[in-house]
Amino acid sequence: MSELQTYLEMGWDHIFDIHAMDHLLFITSLVSAYRLSRWRYILILVTAFTLGHAISLIAVTLGLRAPSTWVEFLIPCSILIMAIYHLFQQNANKPTYILALLFGLIHGTAYAQGFAELFQDIPGFLTASLGFNLGVEGAQIVFALFVLLCAELLLSTRVLDQKTWRGIIFGAVVALTIPILISNVPW
């Protein structure tokens, strides 16, 4: 197995790890307001989130740090903000690229500390970082596609309308995120 492939798998596993449910909740809240026909916008949204994640990995590896208790608290806050934003936004034609990038910075910072310690002495840090982030991006795109295909199936068969779909999805995201938020309150 090549070094790049190892890091690709690490990135993929990072997203689909049951302990990293925050990524899946964020991607769900990021894309559920849109239809599959907007796939180009959705791809850019997911990539903006990954770019923020990648920037924070590099920044922490270069020595920039943030208090981990606050970062762990801000992660569920970002999920709730995105879910509430999309729940109440009437016009899903305005993709939230900047929010996705900023929240990617927060999510990446949480993982970056361990990543930096693991890779700081490796001469091939760029390969490791590139592979890891490509794995993250691939996993997030696959998951976003899964969410969107479920929405298309339910909406096209008229099992649910768009408003009900959004209410159910964002309600579930909020319900699953609140315990994460409570367990990470820094005070």
C-alpha angles and dihedrals in degrees: 000000000000123000091244091052090051091056092043088057091047090054092047092048091047091062097042095043109118088226090059095060088133090075093052092047091050094048089048092052091044099054107025094087091062135070125234090251086072091060094133092057091044091051090053091047092052091044091050088054091048091047090055089048091051094047092053091049090054094043093052091045088054090054107268111135138186127194104272094214090060093043091052089050094047093054096069088038089058091050092050093046092052093045094047092044092054094041092058100031107104095193113060089180091090108080114205102228097153093049090048091052094046093047089047087059090055095046092046093049091061092057096034097078093063091039091053093050091048096049108027094101097042114104089209095061091133091055090047093048094044093048094045094049093046088053090050091048094048093049093047092050092049091049093046089050090051091052092047094047090052089051092048092050094050095040097044093050088047092235085133135011122228094260093051092045091053092046093051096044097044091042090054092046091051092046092051094044100049094071089049089051093048093048091052101046102137098211 
